[in-house]
Amino acid sequence: MINTMQYICDEAGQKIAVVVPIDLWQEIMSEKETAYLLSNPTMRERLLTAKNRQNGISLEEACEKLGI
């Protein structure tokens, strides 16, 4: 990932905005969303339970059960 950010300055030379590569922006937003979800005790428990789940079905089996 190329990490070239561009700063936008006002007339006084103060940085007022920044342009970041889309890959970096998506990473930042993903981390922000994860932090938000983990801040809620109920969502945190659900995410940790799902992460640690060992059983499941294959995509093919899910599609078959859904009739698609």
PQR file with spaces between the fields and no chain letter, atoms N, CA, C, O and H, PARSE charges and radii, in Angstrom:
ATOM       1  N    MET     1       0.847   -1.167    0.000 -0.4000 1.5000
ATOM       2  CA   MET     1       0.000    0.000    0.000 -0.0000 2.0000
ATOM       3  C    MET     1       0.897    1.235    0.000  0.5500 1.7000
ATOM       4  O    MET     1       1.803    1.356    0.825 -0.5500 1.4000
ATOM       5  N    ILE     2       0.643    2.122   -0.906 -0.4000 1.5000
ATOM       6  CA   ILE     2       1.368    3.383   -0.953 -0.0000 2.0000
ATOM       7  C    ILE     2       0.722    4.312    0.059  0.5500 1.7000
ATOM       8  O    ILE     2      -0.490    4.525    0.032 -0.5500 1.4000
ATOM       9  H    ILE     2      -0.092    2.024   -1.576  0.4000 1.0000
ATOM      10  N    ASN     3       1.522    4.858    0.938 -0.4000 1.5000
ATOM      11  CA   ASN     3       0.993    5.688    2.010 -0.0000 2.0000
ATOM      12  C    ASN     3       1.308    7.148    1.731  0.5500 1.7000
ATOM      13  O    ASN     3       2.059    7.778    2.475 -0.5500 1.4000
ATOM      14  H    ASN     3       2.507    4.686    0.960  0.4000 1.0000
ATOM      15  N    THR     4       0.735    7.689    0.659 -0.4000 1.5000
ATOM      16  CA   THR     4       0.951    9.088    0.331 -0.0000 2.0000
ATOM      17  C    THR     4      -0.296    9.870    0.687  0.5500 1.7000
ATOM      18  O    THR     4      -1.329    9.766    0.027 -0.5500 1.4000
ATOM      19  H    THR     4       0.124    7.177    0.054  0.4000 1.0000
ATOM      20  N    MET     5      -0.178   10.652    1.739 -0.4000 1.5000
ATOM      21  CA   MET     5      -1.288   11.486    2.157 -0.0000 2.0000
ATOM      22  C    MET     5      -1.028   12.905    1.666  0.5500 1.7000
ATOM      23  O    MET     5       0.117   13.348    1.585 -0.5500 1.4000
ATOM      24  H    MET     5       0.661   10.737    2.275  0.4000 1.0000
ATOM      25  N    GLN     6      -2.093   13.599    1.345 -0.4000 1.5000
ATOM      26  CA   GLN     6      -1.984   14.973    0.899 -0.0000 2.0000
ATOM      27  C    GLN     6      -2.725   15.852    1.890  0.5500 1.7000
ATOM      28  O    GLN     6      -3.858   15.562    2.272 -0.5500 1.4000
ATOM      29  H    GLN     6      -3.023   13.239    1.411  0.4000 1.0000
ATOM      30  N    TYR     7      -2.075   16.924    2.298 -0.4000 1.5000
ATOM      31  CA   TYR     7      -2.683   17.845    3.241 -0.0000 2.0000
ATOM      32  C    TYR     7      -3.244   19.056    2.499  0.5500 1.7000
ATOM      33  O    TYR     7      -2.645   19.548    1.543 -0.5500 1.4000
ATOM      34  H    TYR     7      -1.154   17.159    1.987  0.4000 1.0000
ATOM      35  N    ILE     8      -4.375   19.513    2.945 -0.4000 1.5000
ATOM      36  CA   ILE     8      -4.997   20.705    2.391 -0.0000 2.0000
ATOM      37  C    ILE     8      -4.876   21.789    3.453  0.5500 1.7000
ATOM      38  O    ILE     8      -5.250   21.587    4.609 -0.5500 1.4000
ATOM      39  H    ILE     8      -4.862   19.113    3.722  0.4000 1.0000
ATOM      40  N    CYS     9      -4.356   22.928    3.052 -0.4000 1.5000
ATOM      41  CA   CYS     9      -4.107   24.027    3.989 -0.0000 2.0000
ATOM      42  C    CYS     9      -4.961   25.240    3.635  0.5500 1.7000
ATOM      43  O    CYS     9      -5.336   25.449    2.481 -0.5500 1.4000
ATOM      44  H    CYS     9      -4.053   23.091    2.113  0.4000 1.0000
ATOM      45  N    ASP    10      -5.254   26.027    4.662 -0.4000 1.5000
ATOM      46  CA   ASP    10      -5.965   27.273    4.425 -0.0000 2.0000
ATOM      47  C    ASP    10      -4.978   28.368    4.016  0.5500 1.7000
ATOM      48  O    ASP    10      -3.790   28.104    3.834 -0.5500 1.4000
ATOM      49  H    ASP    10      -4.949   25.856    5.599  0.4000 1.0000
ATOM      50  N    GLU    11      -5.473   29.587    3.876 -0.4000 1.5000
ATOM      51  CA   GLU    11      -4.630   30.700    3.428 -0.0000 2.0000
ATOM      52  C    GLU    11      -3.478   30.985    4.387  0.5500 1.7000
ATOM      53  O    GLU    11      -2.443   31.514    3.983 -0.5500 1.4000
ATOM      54  H    GLU    11      -6.438   29.802    4.025  0.4000 1.0000
ATOM      55  N    ALA    12      -3.662   30.632    5.658 -0.4000 1.5000
ATOM      56  CA   ALA    12      -2.628   30.890    6.669 -0.0000 2.0000
ATOM      57  C    ALA    12      -1.619   29.750    6.769  0.5500 1.7000
ATOM      58  O    ALA    12      -0.681   29.806    7.565 -0.5500 1.4000
ATOM      59  H    ALA    12      -4.503   30.202    5.987  0.4000 1.0000
ATOM      60  N    GLY    13      -1.821   28.717    5.952 -0.4000 1.5000
ATOM      61  CA   GLY    13      -0.907   27.582    5.978 -0.0000 2.0000
ATOM      62  C    GLY    13      -1.249   26.524    7.018  0.5500 1.7000
ATOM      63  O    GLY    13      -0.474   25.591    7.232 -0.5500 1.4000
ATOM      64  H    GLY    13      -2.582   28.672    5.305  0.4000 1.0000
ATOM      65  N    GLN    14      -2.396   26.661    7.664 -0.4000 1.5000
ATOM      66  CA   GLN    14      -2.838   25.681    8.664 -0.0000 2.0000
ATOM      67  C    GLN    14      -3.491   24.488    7.959  0.5500 1.7000
ATOM      68  O    GLN    14      -4.322   24.654    7.066 -0.5500 1.4000
ATOM      69  H    GLN    14      -3.025   27.419    7.491  0.4000 1.0000
ATOM      70  N    LYS    15      -3.099   23.295    8.378 -0.4000 1.5000
ATOM      71  CA   LYS    15      -3.702   22.095    7.802 -0.0000 2.0000
ATOM      72  C    LYS    15      -5.161   22.020    8.238  0.5500 1.7000
ATOM      73  O    LYS    15      -5.474   22.093    9.426 -0.5500 1.4000
ATOM      74  H    LYS    15      -2.423   23.161    9.104  0.4000 1.0000
ATOM      75  N    ILE    16      -6.046   21.874    7.254 -0.4000 1.5000
ATOM      76  CA   ILE    16      -7.483   21.821    7.552 -0.0000 2.0000
ATOM      77  C    ILE    16      -8.135   20.521    7.088  0.5500 1.7000
ATOM      78  O    ILE    16      -9.266   20.223    7.471 -0.5500 1.4000
ATOM      79  H    ILE    16      -5.791   21.815    6.289  0.4000 1.0000
ATOM      80  N    ALA    17      -7.430   19.751    6.269 -0.4000 1.5000
ATOM      81  CA   ALA    17      -7.985   18.496    5.777 -0.0000 2.0000
ATOM      82  C    ALA    17      -6.844   17.623    5.275  0.5500 1.7000
ATOM      83  O    ALA    17      -5.710   18.077    5.116 -0.5500 1.4000
ATOM      84  H    ALA    17      -6.511   19.994    5.958  0.4000 1.0000
ATOM      85  N    VAL    18      -7.169   16.369    5.032 -0.4000 1.5000
ATOM      86  CA   VAL    18      -6.171   15.443    4.511 -0.0000 2.0000
ATOM      87  C    VAL    18      -6.840   14.490    3.524  0.5500 1.7000
ATOM      88  O    VAL    18      -7.983   14.078    3.722 -0.5500 1.4000
ATOM      89  H    VAL    18      -8.089   16.000    5.161  0.4000 1.0000
ATOM      90  N    VAL    19      -6.126   14.149    2.476 -0.4000 1.5000
ATOM      91  CA   VAL    19      -6.579   13.162    1.508 -0.0000 2.0000
ATOM      92  C    VAL    19      -5.730   11.917    1.744  0.5500 1.7000
ATOM      93  O    VAL    19      -4.501   11.973    1.701 -0.5500 1.4000
ATOM      94  H    VAL    19      -5.197   14.484    2.315  0.4000 1.0000
ATOM      95  N    VAL    20      -6.401   10.794    1.994 -0.4000 1.5000
ATOM      96  CA   VAL    20      -5.685    9.548    2.263 -0.0000 2.0000
ATOM      97  C    VAL    20      -6.038    8.510    1.196  0.5500 1.7000
ATOM      98  O    VAL    20      -7.125    8.563    0.620 -0.5500 1.4000
ATOM      99  H    VAL    20      -7.399   10.749    2.029  0.4000 1.0000
ATOM     100  N    PRO    21      -5.139    7.576    0.931 -0.5600 1.5000
ATOM     101  CA   PRO    21      -5.453    6.507   -0.027  0.2800 2.0000
ATOM     102  C    PRO    21      -6.669    5.701    0.452  0.5500 1.7000
ATOM     103  O    PRO    21      -6.860    5.512    1.653 -0.5500 1.4000
ATOM     104  N    ILE    22      -7.472    5.238   -0.481 -0.4000 1.5000
ATOM     105  CA   ILE    22      -8.710    4.530   -0.140 -0.0000 2.0000
ATOM     106  C    ILE    22      -8.440    3.290    0.702  0.5500 1.7000
ATOM     107  O    ILE    22      -9.225    2.981    1.599 -0.5500 1.4000
ATOM     108  H    ILE    22      -7.316    5.391   -1.457  0.4000 1.0000
ATOM     109  N    ASP    23      -7.345    2.567    0.436 -0.4000 1.5000
ATOM     110  CA   ASP    23      -7.023    1.374    1.236 -0.0000 2.0000
ATOM     111  C    ASP    23      -6.828    1.736    2.701  0.5500 1.7000
ATOM     112  O    ASP    23      -7.315    1.034    3.588 -0.5500 1.4000
ATOM     113  H    ASP    23      -6.708    2.818   -0.292  0.4000 1.0000
ATOM     114  N    LEU    24      -6.121    2.827    2.957 -0.4000 1.5000
ATOM     115  CA   LEU    24      -5.903    3.278    4.321 -0.0000 2.0000
ATOM     116  C    LEU    24      -7.219    3.718    4.952  0.5500 1.7000
ATOM     117  O    LEU    24      -7.480    3.413    6.115 -0.5500 1.4000
ATOM     118  H    LEU    24      -5.726    3.397    2.237  0.4000 1.0000
ATOM     119  N    TRP    25      -8.044    4.427    4.200 -0.4000 1.5000
ATOM     120  CA   TRP    25      -9.343    4.873    4.710 -0.0000 2.0000
ATOM     121  C    TRP    25     -10.214    3.684    5.107  0.5500 1.7000
ATOM     122  O    TRP    25     -10.843    3.701    6.166 -0.5500 1.4000
ATOM     123  H    TRP    25      -7.832    4.675    3.255  0.4000 1.0000
ATOM     124  N    GLN    26     -10.253    2.654    4.263 -0.4000 1.5000
ATOM     125  CA   GLN    26     -11.063    1.477    4.560 -0.0000 2.0000
ATOM     126  C    GLN    26     -10.548    0.766    5.807  0.5500 1.7000
ATOM     127  O    GLN    26     -11.337    0.265    6.609 -0.5500 1.4000
ATOM     128  H    GLN    26      -9.742    2.640    3.403  0.4000 1.0000
ATOM     129  N    GLU    27      -9.237    0.720    5.971 -0.4000 1.5000
ATOM     130  CA   GLU    27      -8.653    0.107    7.161 -0.0000 2.0000
ATOM     131  C    GLU    27      -9.034    0.897    8.416  0.5500 1.7000
ATOM     132  O    GLU    27      -9.393    0.310    9.437 -0.5500 1.4000
ATOM     133  H    GLU    27      -8.596    1.127    5.319  0.4000 1.0000
ATOM     134  N    ILE    28      -8.958    2.207    8.338 -0.4000 1.5000
ATOM     135  CA   ILE    28      -9.319    3.065    9.471 -0.0000 2.0000
ATOM     136  C    ILE    28     -10.789    2.854    9.831  0.5500 1.7000
ATOM     137  O    ILE    28     -11.123    2.696   11.006 -0.5500 1.4000
ATOM     138  H    ILE    28      -8.667    2.684    7.509  0.4000 1.0000
ATOM     139  N    MET    29     -11.661    2.850    8.837 -0.4000 1.5000
ATOM     140  CA   MET    29     -13.089    2.691    9.102 -0.0000 2.0000
ATOM     141  C    MET    29     -13.407    1.313    9.669  0.5500 1.7000
ATOM     142  O    MET    29     -14.270    1.185   10.537 -0.5500 1.4000
ATOM     143  H    MET    29     -11.391    2.978    7.883  0.4000 1.0000
ATOM     144  N    SER    30     -12.721    0.288    9.190 -0.4000 1.5000
ATOM     145  CA   SER    30     -12.927   -1.061    9.700 -0.0000 2.0000
ATOM     146  C    SER    30     -12.530   -1.143   11.174  0.5500 1.7000
ATOM     147  O    SER    30     -13.243   -1.734   11.984 -0.5500 1.4000
ATOM     148  H    SER    30     -12.020    0.392    8.485  0.4000 1.0000
ATOM     149  N    GLU    31     -11.399   -0.550   11.510 -0.4000 1.5000
ATOM     150  CA   GLU    31     -10.952   -0.553   12.905 -0.0000 2.0000
ATOM     151  C    GLU    31     -11.909    0.240   13.784  0.5500 1.7000
ATOM     152  O    GLU    31     -12.170   -0.143   14.925 -0.5500 1.4000
ATOM     153  H    GLU    31     -10.819   -0.069   10.852  0.4000 1.0000
ATOM     154  N    LYS    32     -12.429    1.334   13.261 -0.4000 1.5000
ATOM     155  CA   LYS    32     -13.382    2.157   14.016 -0.0000 2.0000
ATOM     156  C    LYS    32     -14.673    1.378   14.278  0.5500 1.7000
ATOM     157  O    LYS    32     -15.215    1.414   15.382 -0.5500 1.4000
ATOM     158  H    LYS    32     -12.217    1.644   12.334  0.4000 1.0000
ATOM     159  N    GLU    33     -15.156    0.676   13.254 -0.4000 1.5000
ATOM     160  CA   GLU    33     -16.380   -0.113   13.406 -0.0000 2.0000
ATOM     161  C    GLU    33     -16.178   -1.240   14.410  0.5500 1.7000
ATOM     162  O    GLU    33     -17.050   -1.496   15.240 -0.5500 1.4000
ATOM     163  H    GLU    33     -14.715    0.647   12.357  0.4000 1.0000
ATOM     164  N    THR    34     -15.031   -1.915   14.340 -0.4000 1.5000
ATOM     165  CA   THR    34     -14.727   -2.995   15.278 -0.0000 2.0000
ATOM     166  C    THR    34     -14.673   -2.455   16.703  0.5500 1.7000
ATOM     167  O    THR    34     -15.232   -3.063   17.617 -0.5500 1.4000
ATOM     168  H    THR    34     -14.322   -1.707   13.666  0.4000 1.0000
ATOM     169  N    ALA    35     -14.007   -1.321   16.900 -0.4000 1.5000
ATOM     170  CA   ALA    35     -13.919   -0.723   18.234 -0.0000 2.0000
ATOM     171  C    ALA    35     -15.310   -0.371   18.756  0.5500 1.7000
ATOM     172  O    ALA    35     -15.601   -0.567   19.936 -0.5500 1.4000
ATOM     173  H    ALA    35     -13.553   -0.828   16.158  0.4000 1.0000
ATOM     174  N    TYR    36     -16.165    0.147   17.881 -0.4000 1.5000
ATOM     175  CA   TYR    36     -17.534    0.487   18.279 -0.0000 2.0000
ATOM     176  C    TYR    36     -18.294   -0.761   18.722  0.5500 1.7000
ATOM     177  O    TYR    36     -18.946   -0.757   19.766 -0.5500 1.4000
ATOM     178  H    TYR    36     -15.929    0.307   16.923  0.4000 1.0000
ATOM     179  N    LEU    37     -18.210   -1.816   17.935 -0.4000 1.5000
ATOM     180  CA   LEU    37     -18.915   -3.056   18.274 -0.0000 2.0000
ATOM     181  C    LEU    37     -18.384   -3.656   19.572  0.5500 1.7000
ATOM     182  O    LEU    37     -19.157   -4.148   20.394 -0.5500 1.4000
ATOM     183  H    LEU    37     -17.680   -1.819   17.087  0.4000 1.0000
ATOM     184  N    LEU    38     -17.068   -3.615   19.757 -0.4000 1.5000
ATOM     185  CA   LEU    38     -16.485   -4.188   20.965 -0.0000 2.0000
ATOM     186  C    LEU    38     -16.782   -3.357   22.211  0.5500 1.7000
ATOM     187  O    LEU    38     -16.643   -3.860   23.326 -0.5500 1.4000
ATOM     188  H    LEU    38     -16.440   -3.216   19.089  0.4000 1.0000
ATOM     189  N    SER    39     -17.186   -2.105   22.048 -0.4000 1.5000
ATOM     190  CA   SER    39     -17.498   -1.259   23.200 -0.0000 2.0000
ATOM     191  C    SER    39     -18.842   -1.624   23.832  0.5500 1.7000
ATOM     192  O    SER    39     -19.109   -1.267   24.979 -0.5500 1.4000
ATOM     193  H    SER    39     -17.300   -1.697   21.142  0.4000 1.0000
ATOM     194  N    ASN    40     -19.682   -2.334   23.084 -0.4000 1.5000
ATOM     195  CA   ASN    40     -20.973   -2.779   23.592 -0.0000 2.0000
ATOM     196  C    ASN    40     -20.803   -4.185   24.155  0.5500 1.7000
ATOM     197  O    ASN    40     -20.425   -5.090   23.410 -0.5500 1.4000
ATOM     198  H    ASN    40     -19.464   -2.624   22.152  0.4000 1.0000
ATOM     199  N    PRO    41     -21.069   -4.404   25.451 -0.5600 1.5000
ATOM     200  CA   PRO    41     -20.849   -5.728   26.057  0.2800 2.0000
ATOM     201  C    PRO    41     -21.584   -6.867   25.339  0.5500 1.7000
ATOM     202  O    PRO    41     -21.028   -7.953   25.176 -0.5500 1.4000
ATOM     203  N    THR    42     -22.821   -6.627   24.913 -0.4000 1.5000
ATOM     204  CA   THR    42     -23.583   -7.670   24.229 -0.0000 2.0000
ATOM     205  C    THR    42     -22.944   -8.017   22.889  0.5500 1.7000
ATOM     206  O    THR    42     -22.762   -9.191   22.566 -0.5500 1.4000
ATOM     207  H    THR    42     -23.272   -5.745   25.046  0.4000 1.0000
ATOM     208  N    MET    43     -22.605   -6.989   22.110 -0.4000 1.5000
ATOM     209  CA   MET    43     -21.989   -7.232   20.802 -0.0000 2.0000
ATOM     210  C    MET    43     -20.605   -7.862   20.964  0.5500 1.7000
ATOM     211  O    MET    43     -20.218   -8.730   20.181 -0.5500 1.4000
ATOM     212  H    MET    43     -22.753   -6.036   22.372  0.4000 1.0000
ATOM     213  N    ARG    44     -19.866   -7.423   21.979 -0.4000 1.5000
ATOM     214  CA   ARG    44     -18.545   -7.994   22.240 -0.0000 2.0000
ATOM     215  C    ARG    44     -18.656   -9.501   22.484  0.5500 1.7000
ATOM     216  O    ARG    44     -17.885  -10.285   21.931 -0.5500 1.4000
ATOM     217  H    ARG    44     -20.181   -6.718   22.615  0.4000 1.0000
ATOM     218  N    GLU    45     -19.621   -9.896   23.316 -0.4000 1.5000
ATOM     219  CA   GLU    45     -19.819  -11.314   23.623 -0.0000 2.0000
ATOM     220  C    GLU    45     -20.215  -12.086   22.367  0.5500 1.7000
ATOM     221  O    GLU    45     -19.717  -13.187   22.132 -0.5500 1.4000
ATOM     222  H    GLU    45     -20.247   -9.259   23.765  0.4000 1.0000
ATOM     223  N    ARG    46     -21.107  -11.514   21.561 -0.4000 1.5000
ATOM     224  CA   ARG    46     -21.531  -12.190   20.317 -0.0000 2.0000
ATOM     225  C    ARG    46     -20.364  -12.364   19.351  0.5500 1.7000
ATOM     226  O    ARG    46     -20.202  -13.424   18.745 -0.5500 1.4000
ATOM     227  H    ARG    46     -21.512  -10.620   21.752  0.4000 1.0000
ATOM     228  N    LEU    47     -19.547  -11.310   19.210 -0.4000 1.5000
ATOM     229  CA   LEU    47     -18.395  -11.390   18.302 -0.0000 2.0000
ATOM     230  C    LEU    47     -17.383  -12.413   18.780  0.5500 1.7000
ATOM     231  O    LEU    47     -16.857  -13.189   17.982 -0.5500 1.4000
ATOM     232  H    LEU    47     -19.678  -10.449   19.702  0.4000 1.0000
ATOM     233  N    LEU    48     -17.104  -12.421   20.081 -0.4000 1.5000
ATOM     234  CA   LEU    48     -16.138  -13.376   20.611 -0.0000 2.0000
ATOM     235  C    LEU    48     -16.653  -14.805   20.500  0.5500 1.7000
ATOM     236  O    LEU    48     -15.885  -15.724   20.214 -0.5500 1.4000
ATOM     237  H    LEU    48     -17.531  -11.791   20.729  0.4000 1.0000
ATOM     238  N    THR    49     -17.948  -14.995   20.725 -0.4000 1.5000
ATOM     239  CA   THR    49     -18.549  -16.318   20.577 -0.0000 2.0000
ATOM     240  C    THR    49     -18.435  -16.793   19.129  0.5500 1.7000
ATOM     241  O    THR    49     -18.053  -17.935   18.874 -0.5500 1.4000
ATOM     242  H    THR    49     -18.572  -14.249   20.957  0.4000 1.0000
ATOM     243  N    ALA    50     -18.764  -15.921   18.192 -0.4000 1.5000
ATOM     244  CA   ALA    50     -18.678  -16.272   16.770 -0.0000 2.0000
ATOM     245  C    ALA    50     -17.236  -16.560   16.369  0.5500 1.7000
ATOM     246  O    ALA    50     -16.974  -17.491   15.607 -0.5500 1.4000
ATOM     247  H    ALA    50     -19.074  -14.994   18.398  0.4000 1.0000
ATOM     248  N    LYS    51     -16.304  -15.765   16.879 -0.4000 1.5000
ATOM     249  CA   LYS    51     -14.887  -15.952   16.543 -0.0000 2.0000
ATOM     250  C    LYS    51     -14.389  -17.306   17.018  0.5500 1.7000
ATOM     251  O    LYS    51     -13.601  -17.960   16.336 -0.5500 1.4000
ATOM     252  H    LYS    51     -16.517  -15.008   17.498  0.4000 1.0000
ATOM     253  N    ASN    52     -14.851  -17.727   18.188 -0.4000 1.5000
ATOM     254  CA   ASN    52     -14.358  -18.971   18.785 -0.0000 2.0000
ATOM     255  C    ASN    52     -15.167  -20.201   18.383  0.5500 1.7000
ATOM     256  O    ASN    52     -14.828  -21.321   18.767 -0.5500 1.4000
ATOM     257  H    ASN    52     -15.491  -17.196   18.742  0.4000 1.0000
ATOM     258  N    ARG    53     -16.228  -19.998   17.617 -0.4000 1.5000
ATOM     259  CA   ARG    53     -17.077  -21.109   17.203 -0.0000 2.0000
ATOM     260  C    ARG    53     -16.273  -22.083   16.339  0.5500 1.7000
ATOM     261  O    ARG    53     -15.569  -21.671   15.417 -0.5500 1.4000
ATOM     262  H    ARG    53     -16.503  -19.089   17.306  0.4000 1.0000
ATOM     263  N    GLN    54     -16.382  -23.337   16.635 -0.4000 1.5000
ATOM     264  CA   GLN    54     -15.630  -24.364   15.909 -0.0000 2.0000
ATOM     265  C    GLN    54     -16.494  -25.151   14.921  0.5500 1.7000
ATOM     266  O    GLN    54     -15.972  -25.793   14.009 -0.5500 1.4000
ATOM     267  H    GLN    54     -16.954  -23.672   17.384  0.4000 1.0000
ATOM     268  N    ASN    55     -17.797  -25.101   15.104 -0.4000 1.5000
ATOM     269  CA   ASN    55     -18.663  -25.864   14.203 -0.0000 2.0000
ATOM     270  C    ASN    55     -19.301  -24.914   13.199  0.5500 1.7000
ATOM     271  O    ASN    55     -19.369  -23.705   13.421 -0.5500 1.4000
ATOM     272  H    ASN    55     -18.221  -24.581   15.845  0.4000 1.0000
ATOM     273  N    GLY    56     -19.746  -25.457   12.143 -0.4000 1.5000
ATOM     274  CA   GLY    56     -20.383  -24.658   11.103 -0.0000 2.0000
ATOM     275  C    GLY    56     -20.670  -25.539    9.903  0.5500 1.7000
ATOM     276  O    GLY    56     -20.437  -26.747    9.934 -0.5500 1.4000
ATOM     277  H    GLY    56     -19.691  -26.439   11.963  0.4000 1.0000
ATOM     278  N    ILE    57     -21.171  -24.929    8.856 -0.4000 1.5000
ATOM     279  CA   ILE    57     -21.439  -25.673    7.630 -0.0000 2.0000
ATOM     280  C    ILE    57     -20.750  -24.956    6.478  0.5500 1.7000
ATOM     281  O    ILE    57     -20.424  -23.772    6.560 -0.5500 1.4000
ATOM     282  H    ILE    57     -21.360  -23.947    8.831  0.4000 1.0000
ATOM     283  N    SER    58     -20.540  -25.696    5.420 -0.4000 1.5000
ATOM     284  CA   SER    58     -19.881  -25.131    4.250 -0.0000 2.0000
ATOM     285  C    SER    58     -20.832  -24.213    3.502  0.5500 1.7000
ATOM     286  O    SER    58     -22.047  -24.262    3.694 -0.5500 1.4000
ATOM     287  H    SER    58     -20.805  -26.658    5.353  0.4000 1.0000
ATOM     288  N    LEU    59     -20.266  -23.382    2.655 -0.4000 1.5000
ATOM     289  CA   LEU    59     -21.075  -22.498    1.828 -0.0000 2.0000
ATOM     290  C    LEU    59     -22.025  -23.314    0.961  0.5500 1.7000
ATOM     291  O    LEU    59     -23.196  -22.965    0.811 -0.5500 1.4000
ATOM     292  H    LEU    59     -19.279  -23.342    2.499  0.4000 1.0000
ATOM     293  N    GLU    60     -21.521  -24.389    0.401 -0.4000 1.5000
ATOM     294  CA   GLU    60     -22.346  -25.241   -0.462 -0.0000 2.0000
ATOM     295  C    GLU    60     -23.544  -25.808    0.297  0.5500 1.7000
ATOM     296  O    GLU    60     -24.661  -25.842   -0.220 -0.5500 1.4000
ATOM     297  H    GLU    60     -20.570  -24.673    0.523  0.4000 1.0000
ATOM     298  N    GLU    61     -23.292  -26.256    1.539 -0.4000 1.5000
ATOM     299  CA   GLU    61     -24.371  -26.810    2.348 -0.0000 2.0000
ATOM     300  C    GLU    61     -25.392  -25.725    2.724  0.5500 1.7000
ATOM     301  O    GLU    61     -26.595  -25.985    2.746 -0.5500 1.4000
ATOM     302  H    GLU    61     -22.385  -26.228    1.959  0.4000 1.0000
ATOM     303  N    ALA    62     -24.918  -24.530    3.014 -0.4000 1.5000
ATOM     304  CA   ALA    62     -25.832  -23.429    3.336 -0.0000 2.0000
ATOM     305  C    ALA    62     -26.693  -23.098    2.134  0.5500 1.7000
ATOM     306  O    ALA    62     -27.902  -22.906    2.268 -0.5500 1.4000
ATOM     307  H    ALA    62     -23.941  -24.318    2.997  0.4000 1.0000
ATOM     308  N    CYS    63     -26.080  -23.029    0.956 -0.4000 1.5000
ATOM     309  CA   CYS    63     -26.844  -22.741   -0.264 -0.0000 2.0000
ATOM     310  C    CYS    63     -27.882  -23.804   -0.531  0.5500 1.7000
ATOM     311  O    CYS    63     -29.005  -23.498   -0.933 -0.5500 1.4000
ATOM     312  H    CYS    63     -25.098  -23.185    0.847  0.4000 1.0000
ATOM     313  N    GLU    64     -27.508  -25.064   -0.309 -0.4000 1.5000
ATOM     314  CA   GLU    64     -28.444  -26.169   -0.529 -0.0000 2.0000
ATOM     315  C    GLU    64     -29.634  -26.046    0.430  0.5500 1.7000
ATOM     316  O    GLU    64     -30.782  -26.221    0.021 -0.5500 1.4000
ATOM     317  H    GLU    64     -26.596  -25.312    0.017  0.4000 1.0000
ATOM     318  N    LYS    65     -29.357  -25.744    1.712 -0.4000 1.5000
ATOM     319  CA   LYS    65     -30.432  -25.600    2.682 -0.0000 2.0000
ATOM     320  C    LYS    65     -31.339  -24.418    2.357  0.5500 1.7000
ATOM     321  O    LYS    65     -32.535  -24.450    2.644 -0.5500 1.4000
ATOM     322  H    LYS    65     -28.424  -25.602    2.044  0.4000 1.0000
ATOM     323  N    LEU    66     -30.770  -23.380    1.762 -0.4000 1.5000
ATOM     324  CA   LEU    66     -31.549  -22.209    1.389 -0.0000 2.0000
ATOM     325  C    LEU    66     -32.238  -22.366    0.035  0.5500 1.7000
ATOM     326  O    LEU    66     -33.073  -21.547   -0.351 -0.5500 1.4000
ATOM     327  H    LEU    66     -29.798  -23.354    1.529  0.4000 1.0000
ATOM     328  N    GLY    67     -31.876  -23.425   -0.672 -0.4000 1.5000
ATOM     329  CA   GLY    67     -32.482  -23.672   -1.965 -0.0000 2.0000
ATOM     330  C    GLY    67     -31.957  -22.765   -3.054  0.5500 1.7000
ATOM     331  O    GLY    67     -32.672  -22.441   -4.003 -0.5500 1.4000
ATOM     332  H    GLY    67     -31.198  -24.090   -0.358  0.4000 1.0000
ATOM     333  N    ILE    68     -30.701  -22.353   -2.916 -0.4000 1.5000
ATOM     334  CA   ILE    68     -30.122  -21.473   -3.942 -0.0000 2.0000
ATOM     335  C    ILE    68     -28.887  -22.104   -4.552  0.5500 1.7000
ATOM     336  O    ILE    68     -28.263  -21.513   -5.433 -0.5500 1.4000
ATOM     337  H    ILE    68     -30.121  -22.616   -2.146  0.4000 1.0000
